[in-house]
Amino acid sequence: MGKLIIHHEKVTPEKAAALVKLCPFNAITYQDSKLEINSACKMCKMCVRKGEGLVTFEEETVQKIDKSLWRGICVYADCSSGKLHRVTLELCGKAKELAGVTGHPVYAIMIGNGMKKQAQELLAYGVDKVFLYDDPAFAEFRIEPYTAAFCDFIEKEKPSSVLVGATNLGRQLAPRVAARCRTGLTADCTVLEMKENTDLVQIRPAFGGNIMAQIITPNTRPQFCTVRYKVFAEPAPTPCPTGQVIGMTVTDKMRKSAIDVLASFEKPKDIDIAEADVIVAVGRGASSESLRQGAKELADLLGGVVACTRPMVESNIFDAKRQIGLSGRTVKPKLIICLGISGAVQFAAGMKASDCIVAVNTDRNAPIFDIAHYCLIGDVNEILPRLIEKVKEGRHV
């Protein structure tokens, strides 16, 4: 990276006016005898090449970090109401896989109150050491104490990479800790790969899902990323774990907070399509009332739920909680039936890891057929009733 330097001693009204006119992004302004470059700048460097020396580009010197001082793949153990979120277990399995490349240990950090049982549970999922911050100050989630404990762990143990589940808690905590550590954070990764030099390759969709961006943070440690639930497979627990739980010292400084939690209560349970084993997904090609009713009937027969694509939410036909995709939920059911869904990248990224994908579409070139296991080419108005009929017949056999 680098920066643009304005040499104000060379600026004249005539040269400034020419430079303002030269910029294709209208990022240069000249007011009150002051030349400025604003945030609209795209670093095209046209002002450097044709600006008669008014602006120069200066490369920033990046201080290299000693990567050998940072060791271990760490998972943040998200534990609310005394229960581990299952994304934590998925990340433990992925951390073990990544650690196999570098030979690093797998760590977990757990922050809470009365969590010794849950910490022991983590050892069965390939974690070598669980660092436990157990104190009444952590009974309720408050951002300052949790951040302080997390940063204390990083300062003492120096993990090379930190994996955090993209839960409500994780989405708040990870950016704050990463900023405190002055390091990078990649959100909602769909693929993680490890280089032998301990650089974590964090891959996620970008530009609306049109490209897959590969992001690394080679000059800072630790490397932070968040991952949604159901993106990675949950490993089977080990019957005889060999890891250890290490109790960490909690100081008064960590306990300080400007937040007082007056009361907490559980929200009424709502539909969670991420937990469903069977999903019938509806797209624009099946948006009529009769087809939606048919999808509901099929889902009920199979013991599943109805989900949808983004356009169905934007049309106020379905609630956003039923949306699958990059801006919705990531799902991994045993069976998903896609009705009238073309299979845009944004949707596919949220469900392509499903065990069995059945797609119904009139367009034989629809992208959904590239990832489907069973492809039904035809009118969903004709195929859906026949599917329902066949399921009913099977139930009476």
C-alpha positions as a Python dict, from the first residue, in 0.01 Angstrom:
ca = {
    (1, 'M'): (0, 0, 0),
    (2, 'G'): (97, 362, -37),
    (3, 'K'): (-34, 717, -14),
    (4, 'L'): (-61, 1030, -227),
    (5, 'I'): (140, 1333, -115),
    (6, 'I'): (32, 1685, -218),
    (7, 'H'): (320, 1932, -254),
    (8, 'H'): (140, 2250, -154),
    (9, 'E'): (444, 2469, -221),
    (10, 'K'): (405, 2395, -594),
    (11, 'V'): (31, 2461, -609),
    (12, 'T'): (-99, 2758, -805),
    (13, 'P'): (-465, 2836, -882),
    (14, 'E'): (-413, 2751, -1249),
    (15, 'K'): (-237, 2420, -1183),
    (16, 'A'): (-493, 2328, -915),
    (17, 'A'): (-784, 2394, -1152),
    (18, 'A'): (-621, 2174, -1417),
    (19, 'L'): (-565, 1897, -1163),
    (20, 'V'): (-926, 1910, -1042),
    (21, 'K'): (-1045, 1878, -1402),
    (22, 'L'): (-801, 1593, -1464),
    (23, 'C'): (-936, 1357, -1192),
    (24, 'P'): (-1187, 1107, -1343),
    (25, 'F'): (-1348, 1040, -1003),
    (26, 'N'): (-1398, 1403, -889),
    (27, 'A'): (-1185, 1321, -586),
    (28, 'I'): (-972, 1640, -597),
    (29, 'T'): (-1103, 1973, -468),
    (30, 'Y'): (-953, 2322, -450),
    (31, 'Q'): (-1121, 2560, -209),
    (32, 'D'): (-989, 2854, -10),
    (33, 'S'): (-648, 2811, -173),
    (34, 'K'): (-625, 2455, -41),
    (35, 'L'): (-587, 2145, -259),
    (36, 'E'): (-730, 1823, -115),
    (37, 'I'): (-789, 1462, -220),
    (38, 'N'): (-1102, 1304, -68),
    (39, 'S'): (-1231, 951, -12),
    (40, 'A'): (-1364, 922, -369),
    (41, 'C'): (-1004, 861, -481),
    (42, 'K'): (-954, 521, -647),
    (43, 'M'): (-573, 544, -661),
    (44, 'C'): (-567, 552, -1039),
    (45, 'K'): (-260, 783, -1006),
    (46, 'M'): (-363, 1000, -1298),
    (47, 'C'): (-279, 1302, -1081),
    (48, 'V'): (71, 1161, -1029),
    (49, 'R'): (139, 1093, -1395),
    (50, 'K'): (-4, 1418, -1536),
    (51, 'G'): (-11, 1652, -1239),
    (52, 'E'): (319, 1834, -1310),
    (53, 'G'): (468, 1723, -979),
    (54, 'L'): (187, 1857, -759),
    (55, 'V'): (110, 1504, -636),
    (56, 'T'): (347, 1213, -583),
    (57, 'F'): (288, 856, -473),
    (58, 'E'): (482, 724, -175),
    (59, 'E'): (504, 355, -90),
    (60, 'E'): (446, 276, 275),
    (61, 'T'): (709, 66, 444),
    (62, 'V'): (551, -233, 613),
    (63, 'Q'): (718, -364, 923),
    (64, 'K'): (760, -741, 895),
    (65, 'I'): (642, -954, 1183),
    (66, 'D'): (829, -1251, 1329),
    (67, 'K'): (573, -1522, 1258),
    (68, 'S'): (767, -1779, 1459),
    (69, 'L'): (659, -1596, 1778),
    (70, 'W'): (292, -1672, 1702),
    (71, 'R'): (184, -2033, 1733),
    (72, 'G'): (-149, -2215, 1749),
    (73, 'I'): (-492, -2216, 1585),
    (74, 'C'): (-748, -2080, 1832),
    (75, 'V'): (-1126, -2120, 1832),
    (76, 'Y'): (-1349, -1887, 2030),
    (77, 'A'): (-1593, -2111, 2222),
    (78, 'D'): (-1933, -1942, 2196),
    (79, 'C'): (-2128, -2057, 2500),
    (80, 'S'): (-2461, -1895, 2585),
    (81, 'S'): (-2699, -2005, 2861),
    (82, 'G'): (-2458, -2284, 2949),
    (83, 'K'): (-2475, -2442, 2603),
    (84, 'L'): (-2202, -2451, 2339),
    (85, 'H'): (-2309, -2319, 2001),
    (86, 'R'): (-2252, -2594, 1746),
    (87, 'V'): (-2055, -2362, 1518),
    (88, 'T'): (-1780, -2386, 1783),
    (89, 'L'): (-1756, -2761, 1730),
    (90, 'E'): (-1745, -2716, 1353),
    (91, 'L'): (-1459, -2468, 1391),
    (92, 'C'): (-1270, -2706, 1621),
    (93, 'G'): (-1274, -2964, 1343),
    (94, 'K'): (-1155, -2709, 1088),
    (95, 'A'): (-884, -2581, 1324),
    (96, 'K'): (-751, -2936, 1362),
    (97, 'E'): (-733, -2966, 984),
    (98, 'L'): (-552, -2632, 946),
    (99, 'A'): (-312, -2714, 1229),
    (100, 'G'): (-209, -3030, 1043),
    (101, 'V'): (-39, -2814, 779),
    (102, 'T'): (183, -2623, 1021),
    (103, 'G'): (208, -2865, 1313),
    (104, 'H'): (58, -2606, 1548),
    (105, 'P'): (-157, -2696, 1850),
    (106, 'V'): (-531, -2627, 1857),
    (107, 'Y'): (-651, -2391, 2130),
    (108, 'A'): (-992, -2278, 2245),
    (109, 'I'): (-1073, -1974, 2456),
    (110, 'M'): (-1388, -1985, 2667),
    (111, 'I'): (-1525, -1687, 2861),
    (112, 'G'): (-1815, -1724, 3101),
    (113, 'N'): (-1924, -1833, 3447),
    (114, 'G'): (-1950, -2195, 3562),
    (115, 'M'): (-1820, -2329, 3231),
    (116, 'K'): (-1584, -2609, 3345),
    (117, 'K'): (-1812, -2884, 3215),
    (118, 'Q'): (-1841, -2719, 2873),
    (119, 'A'): (-1464, -2667, 2862),
    (120, 'Q'): (-1409, -3040, 2921),
    (121, 'E'): (-1659, -3115, 2643),
    (122, 'L'): (-1446, -2921, 2393),
    (123, 'L'): (-1148, -3150, 2451),
    (124, 'A'): (-1336, -3430, 2276),
    (125, 'Y'): (-1333, -3230, 1951),
    (126, 'G'): (-958, -3219, 1898),
    (127, 'V'): (-869, -2919, 2115),
    (128, 'D'): (-528, -2950, 2282),
    (129, 'K'): (-579, -2673, 2537),
    (130, 'V'): (-888, -2486, 2653),
    (131, 'F'): (-808, -2152, 2816),
    (132, 'L'): (-1094, -2080, 3054),
    (133, 'Y'): (-1182, -1735, 3191),
    (134, 'D'): (-1440, -1832, 3453),
    (135, 'D'): (-1578, -1552, 3669),
    (136, 'P'): (-1918, -1406, 3774),
    (137, 'A'): (-1823, -1090, 3580),
    (138, 'F'): (-1863, -1297, 3261),
    (139, 'A'): (-2202, -1445, 3350),
    (140, 'E'): (-2372, -1207, 3104),
    (141, 'F'): (-2215, -1094, 2779),
    (142, 'R'): (-2073, -744, 2812),
    (143, 'I'): (-1836, -630, 2542),
    (144, 'E'): (-1567, -466, 2758),
    (145, 'P'): (-1494, -756, 3000),
    (146, 'Y'): (-1508, -1015, 2720),
    (147, 'T'): (-1272, -806, 2505),
    (148, 'A'): (-1032, -758, 2793),
    (149, 'A'): (-1019, -1131, 2865),
    (150, 'F'): (-976, -1216, 2496),
    (151, 'C'): (-690, -968, 2456),
    (152, 'D'): (-526, -1101, 2773),
    (153, 'F'): (-526, -1448, 2619),
    (154, 'I'): (-378, -1323, 2291),
    (155, 'E'): (-105, -1130, 2470),
    (156, 'K'): (-5, -1431, 2680),
    (157, 'E'): (-44, -1722, 2433),
    (158, 'K'): (9, -1548, 2095),
    (159, 'P'): (-208, -1768, 1869),
    (160, 'S'): (-131, -1737, 1498),
    (161, 'S'): (-497, -1758, 1386),
    (162, 'V'): (-830, -1709, 1560),
    (163, 'L'): (-1156, -1858, 1429),
    (164, 'V'): (-1483, -1710, 1559),
    (165, 'G'): (-1836, -1826, 1483),
    (166, 'A'): (-2049, -1564, 1307),
    (167, 'T'): (-2313, -1566, 1581),
    (168, 'N'): (-2472, -1256, 1731),
    (169, 'L'): (-2207, -1262, 2004),
    (170, 'G'): (-1917, -1346, 1772),
    (171, 'R'): (-2004, -1070, 1525),
    (172, 'Q'): (-1977, -817, 1808),
    (173, 'L'): (-1669, -954, 1982),
    (174, 'A'): (-1436, -1045, 1692),
    (175, 'P'): (-1414, -697, 1532),
    (176, 'R'): (-1352, -530, 1867),
    (177, 'V'): (-1071, -769, 1962),
    (178, 'A'): (-915, -753, 1613),
    (179, 'A'): (-917, -372, 1624),
    (180, 'R'): (-763, -377, 1973),
    (181, 'C'): (-487, -604, 1839),
    (182, 'R'): (-445, -384, 1530),
    (183, 'T'): (-487, -679, 1296),
    (184, 'G'): (-714, -786, 1011),
    (185, 'L'): (-1051, -961, 1022),
    (186, 'T'): (-1232, -1135, 738),
    (187, 'A'): (-1605, -1185, 795),
    (188, 'D'): (-1824, -1475, 679),
    (189, 'C'): (-1553, -1694, 528),
    (190, 'T'): (-1672, -1992, 328),
    (191, 'V'): (-1330, -2157, 277),
    (192, 'L'): (-1019, -2154, 497),
    (193, 'E'): (-678, -2281, 388),
    (194, 'M'): (-342, -2272, 561),
    (195, 'K'): (-3, -2201, 406),
    (196, 'E'): (311, -2361, 543),
    (197, 'N'): (436, -2016, 649),
    (198, 'T'): (126, -1994, 880),
    (199, 'D'): (-58, -1740, 659),
    (200, 'L'): (-430, -1817, 676),
    (201, 'V'): (-601, -1791, 336),
    (202, 'Q'): (-949, -1660, 408),
    (203, 'I'): (-1187, -1704, 115),
    (204, 'R'): (-1526, -1536, 96),
    (205, 'P'): (-1769, -1416, -172),
    (206, 'A'): (-1727, -1052, -278),
    (207, 'F'): (-1903, -807, -509),
    (208, 'G'): (-2242, -966, -452),
    (209, 'G'): (-2104, -1317, -484),
    (210, 'N'): (-1966, -1263, -835),
    (211, 'I'): (-1610, -1342, -729),
    (212, 'M'): (-1443, -1539, -450),
    (213, 'A'): (-1188, -1316, -276),
    (214, 'Q'): (-876, -1471, -122),
    (215, 'I'): (-764, -1258, 172),
    (216, 'I'): (-446, -1289, 379),
    (217, 'T'): (-296, -1075, 654),
    (218, 'P'): (76, -1152, 613),
    (219, 'N'): (216, -866, 820),
    (220, 'T'): (7, -885, 1137),
    (221, 'R'): (-86, -1150, 1391),
    (222, 'P'): (-314, -1299, 1500),
    (223, 'Q'): (-526, -1354, 1189),
    (224, 'F'): (-898, -1320, 1264),
    (225, 'C'): (-1192, -1459, 1070),
    (226, 'T'): (-1560, -1532, 1133),
    (227, 'V'): (-1745, -1830, 987),
    (228, 'R'): (-2117, -1896, 972),
    (229, 'Y'): (-2287, -2198, 1123),
    (230, 'K'): (-2314, -2502, 892),
    (231, 'V'): (-2030, -2394, 662),
    (232, 'F'): (-1794, -2667, 790),
    (233, 'A'): (-1871, -3023, 899),
    (234, 'E'): (-1894, -3102, 1270),
    (235, 'P'): (-1635, -3366, 1367),
    (236, 'A'): (-1720, -3678, 1564),
    (237, 'P'): (-1618, -3651, 1932),
    (238, 'T'): (-1314, -3845, 2052),
    (239, 'P'): (-1399, -4098, 2325),
    (240, 'C'): (-1065, -4053, 2505),
    (241, 'P'): (-954, -3686, 2478),
    (242, 'T'): (-601, -3598, 2586),
    (243, 'G'): (-615, -3220, 2608),
    (244, 'Q'): (-625, -3002, 2917),
    (245, 'V'): (-829, -2715, 3058),
    (246, 'I'): (-620, -2423, 3184),
    (247, 'G'): (-781, -2179, 3424),
    (248, 'M'): (-680, -1820, 3349),
    (249, 'T'): (-646, -1544, 3608),
    (250, 'V'): (-924, -1285, 3597),
    (251, 'T'): (-820, -940, 3718),
    (252, 'D'): (-1025, -643, 3840),
    (253, 'K'): (-922, -459, 3523),
    (254, 'M'): (-1096, -724, 3312),
    (255, 'R'): (-1413, -699, 3519),
    (256, 'K'): (-1459, -324, 3459),
    (257, 'S'): (-1756, -228, 3245),
    (258, 'A'): (-1974, 74, 3180),
    (259, 'I'): (-2266, -162, 3111),
    (260, 'D'): (-2504, -294, 3376),
    (261, 'V'): (-2721, -590, 3274),
    (262, 'L'): (-3052, -538, 3456),
    (263, 'A'): (-3222, -854, 3328),
    (264, 'S'): (-3196, -1111, 3055),
    (265, 'F'): (-3450, -1350, 2910),
    (266, 'E'): (-3470, -1596, 2625),
    (267, 'K'): (-3647, -1492, 2308),
    (268, 'P'): (-3941, -1714, 2209),
    (269, 'K'): (-3813, -1983, 1977),
    (270, 'D'): (-3877, -1905, 1614),
    (271, 'I'): (-3815, -2102, 1299),
    (272, 'D'): (-3448, -2173, 1233),
    (273, 'I'): (-3400, -2309, 883),
    (274, 'A'): (-3031, -2371, 960),
    (275, 'E'): (-3134, -2656, 1194),
    (276, 'A'): (-3377, -2822, 951),
    (277, 'D'): (-3297, -3165, 806),
    (278, 'V'): (-3541, -3117, 518),
    (279, 'I'): (-3603, -2790, 333),
    (280, 'V'): (-3837, -2708, 45),
    (281, 'A'): (-3700, -2384, -106),
    (282, 'V'): (-3915, -2158, -323),
    (283, 'G'): (-3790, -1914, -585),
    (284, 'R'): (-3947, -1668, -825),
    (285, 'G'): (-4043, -1954, -1055),
    (286, 'A'): (-4275, -2086, -783),
    (287, 'S'): (-4404, -1763, -634),
    (288, 'S'): (-4776, -1813, -693),
    (289, 'E'): (-5003, -1874, -395),
    (290, 'S'): (-5095, -2225, -511),
    (291, 'L'): (-4729, -2328, -551),
    (292, 'R'): (-4640, -2184, -211),
    (293, 'Q'): (-4920, -2386, -57),
    (294, 'G'): (-4793, -2694, -241),
    (295, 'A'): (-4441, -2632, -111),
    (296, 'K'): (-4580, -2608, 244),
    (297, 'E'): (-4772, -2934, 197),
    (298, 'L'): (-4460, -3112, 65),
    (299, 'A'): (-4249, -2978, 351),
    (300, 'D'): (-4505, -3094, 609),
    (301, 'L'): (-4518, -3441, 454),
    (302, 'L'): (-4138, -3468, 473),
    (303, 'G'): (-4113, -3319, 822),
    (304, 'G'): (-3931, -3015, 691),
    (305, 'V'): (-3965, -2638, 656),
    (306, 'V'): (-4021, -2396, 370),
    (307, 'A'): (-3742, -2153, 280),
    (308, 'C'): (-3695, -1904, -2),
    (309, 'T'): (-3460, -1691, -212),
    (310, 'R'): (-3387, -1323, -163),
    (311, 'P'): (-3639, -1190, -422),
    (312, 'M'): (-3919, -1361, -230),
    (313, 'V'): (-3821, -1170, 84),
    (314, 'E'): (-3784, -841, -105),
    (315, 'S'): (-4137, -892, -242),
    (316, 'N'): (-4264, -932, 118),
    (317, 'I'): (-4388, -1283, 41),
    (318, 'F'): (-4166, -1452, 303),
    (319, 'D'): (-4000, -1340, 625),
    (320, 'A'): (-3623, -1274, 607),
    (321, 'K'): (-3566, -1558, 857),
    (322, 'R'): (-3654, -1804, 580),
    (323, 'Q'): (-3402, -1668, 330),
    (324, 'I'): (-3113, -1887, 214),
    (325, 'G'): (-2794, -1730, 79),
    (326, 'L'): (-2515, -1483, 144),
    (327, 'S'): (-2750, -1223, 291),
    (328, 'G'): (-2966, -1490, 457),
    (329, 'R'): (-2891, -1818, 635),
    (330, 'T'): (-2641, -2089, 551),
    (331, 'V'): (-2808, -2430, 558),
    (332, 'K'): (-2684, -2788, 534),
    (333, 'P'): (-2991, -3016, 540),
    (334, 'K'): (-3002, -3383, 451),
    (335, 'L'): (-3245, -3296, 172),
    (336, 'I'): (-3327, -2969, -1),
    (337, 'I'): (-3582, -2943, -283),
    (338, 'C'): (-3541, -2625, -491),
    (339, 'L'): (-3859, -2520, -673),
    (340, 'G'): (-3827, -2261, -950),
    (341, 'I'): (-3484, -2145, -833),
    (342, 'S'): (-3225, -2052, -1095),
    (343, 'G'): (-2934, -2101, -855),
    (344, 'A'): (-2754, -1766, -850),
    (345, 'V'): (-2417, -1764, -675),
    (346, 'Q'): (-2560, -1581, -374),
    (347, 'F'): (-2818, -1854, -315),
    (348, 'A'): (-2589, -2146, -399),
    (349, 'A'): (-2326, -2030, -149),
    (350, 'G'): (-2579, -2074, 129),
    (351, 'M'): (-2688, -2432, 50),
    (352, 'K'): (-2440, -2611, -177),
    (353, 'A'): (-2306, -2823, 112),
    (354, 'S'): (-2646, -2996, 151),
    (355, 'D'): (-2634, -3377, 149),
    (356, 'C'): (-2893, -3415, -129),
    (357, 'I'): (-3009, -3138, -364),
    (358, 'V'): (-3317, -3184, -584),
    (359, 'A'): (-3385, -2904, -834),
    (360, 'V'): (-3694, -2835, -1043),
    (361, 'N'): (-3664, -2578, -1324),
    (362, 'T'): (-3781, -2529, -1682),
    (363, 'D'): (-3440, -2399, -1791),
    (364, 'R'): (-3205, -2692, -1850),
    (365, 'N'): (-2911, -2446, -1837),
    (366, 'A'): (-3002, -2305, -1496),
    (367, 'P'): (-2695, -2281, -1265),
    (368, 'I'): (-2880, -2476, -995),
    (369, 'F'): (-2834, -2790, -1205),
    (370, 'D'): (-2455, -2755, -1173),
    (371, 'I'): (-2475, -2837, -801),
    (372, 'A'): (-2794, -3047, -786),
    (373, 'H'): (-2777, -3423, -735),
    (374, 'Y'): (-3117, -3478, -899),
    (375, 'C'): (-3235, -3250, -1180),
    (376, 'L'): (-3601, -3231, -1285),
    (377, 'I'): (-3641, -3025, -1602),
    (378, 'G'): (-4001, -2913, -1641),
    (379, 'D'): (-4282, -2692, -1518),
    (380, 'V'): (-4297, -2682, -1140),
    (381, 'N'): (-4678, -2648, -1166),
    (382, 'E'): (-4687, -3000, -1307),
    (383, 'I'): (-4400, -3159, -1114),
    (384, 'L'): (-4482, -3039, -761),
    (385, 'P'): (-4828, -3205, -741),
    (386, 'R'): (-4675, -3530, -868),
    (387, 'L'): (-4401, -3510, -603),
    (388, 'I'): (-4663, -3462, -334),
    (389, 'E'): (-4864, -3753, -470),
    (390, 'K'): (-4559, -3984, -474),
    (391, 'V'): (-4466, -3891, -116),
    (392, 'K'): (-4822, -3962, -1),
    (393, 'E'): (-4813, -4299, -176),
    (394, 'G'): (-4485, -4384, -6),
    (395, 'R'): (-4627, -4296, 335),
    (396, 'H'): (-4914, -4542, 287),
    (397, 'V'): (-4697, -4832, 173),
}
